[in-house]
Amino acid sequence: MKIAVYRKAHFNAAHRLYVKNWSDEKNEEVFGLCNNPHFHGHNYELEVKVVGEVDPITGYMIDMKYLKDVIKTKVEDKLDHKNLNLEVEEFFDKNPTCENITYLIWEIISKELGDAYEVTIRLYETPRNFCEYPA
């Protein structure tokens, strides 16, 4: 039997959206307030969905404490209270958009859990703006 389990998490982070080889005017035109050279922050809300087969002996599809620990050590500790542009290597040369952050989290958790599970990430940048991967 396949089932889905969900785990919610939260982290705060700052970022700036811009393209290094664009002019200030072009960055302002495309990214608006998100291009603030002094950065700006979000209170990100994360939902992790994991789908897999239920173990007939334990009744678990996945140990929720293990999932909680993976999210904490691999995602929250990496991103929480960080300036994503300056402190997270994956964003040194990539814009830390909600789309790119969502995909990074998916890569991290999928790699950690392995092929036995299907992982979906939903990341809320604001209560009204969010991304989901895979789509």
Secondary structure, DSSP 8 states (H G I E B T S, - for coil): -EEEEEEEEEEEEEE----TTS-HHHHHHHHGGGG-TT-EEEEEEEEEEEEEE--TTT--SS-HHHHHHHIIIIIIHHHTTEEHHHH-GGGSSS---HHHHHHHHHHHHHHHH-TTSEEEEEEESSSS-EEEE--
